[in-house]
C-alpha cells in the first residue's frame, strides 16, 4: 500500500528503521521506569532549545567523532543544549550506538520529512504502548509542523493496524492467499486510478 501511494524503497526502509528505533527507546524507557515528570521537563527543554536554535540560527555544530560514552555525551550536549536525564540512564556501552542511531535516522535530513518521522514514531509508540514515547513524539511532531488532525490520524492508523494484525494473526490467515488478495487490491486500485485520470 505504501508503494501504491508513491513511497519508494528508501522511504519504506526509513519507516521501518524509525519503527525499530521507537521500539528500542520504548523498551528502555518502560524498563527503567523513567520519572515522567522529569521526562516531560526534558522534552519541554528539548523543544524550547530547538525553537530557539531555529529562530536565532548560528554556526553549524562542530563534527564530533562519537567513539565512546564521553564523546557521545559531548555530541548530545552540543545538539540538544544539555544532556537529558533519559540519556544519562543509558549504560556507557550502549550510549554511542543508541545516540548515533537516533541522530542519524530520526534527527538528520533524510528522504522522509521530520514531521512524517515523528508521526511514524508516534504511531508505533501508541501501539506498544509507551507513554513516554507518545509524549515525546507528539511534541516533536508539533515542532515539525504537524496539526492535531495529522497527529490523530497517525494514532488512528496505528489502531487500525493493530486491529487487523490481531485478526490476521489470530485467525492464522493463509499467507499465500493473503498475498494474492493484496495483489488484487493493488491492481484494482491502480486500474481505478487510471480510469479516473482518463475522465
Secondary structure, 3 states (H helix, E strand, C coil): CCCCCCCCHHHHHHHHHHHHHHHHHHHHHHHHCCCHHHHHHHHHHHHHHHHHHHHHCCCCCCCCCCCCHHHHHHHHHHHHCCCCHHHHCCCHHHHHHHHHHHHHHHHCCCCCCHHHHHHHHHHHHHHHCCHHHHHHHHHHHHHCCCCHHHHHHHHHHHHHHHHHHHHHHHCCCCHHHHHHHHHHHHHHHHHHHHHHHHC
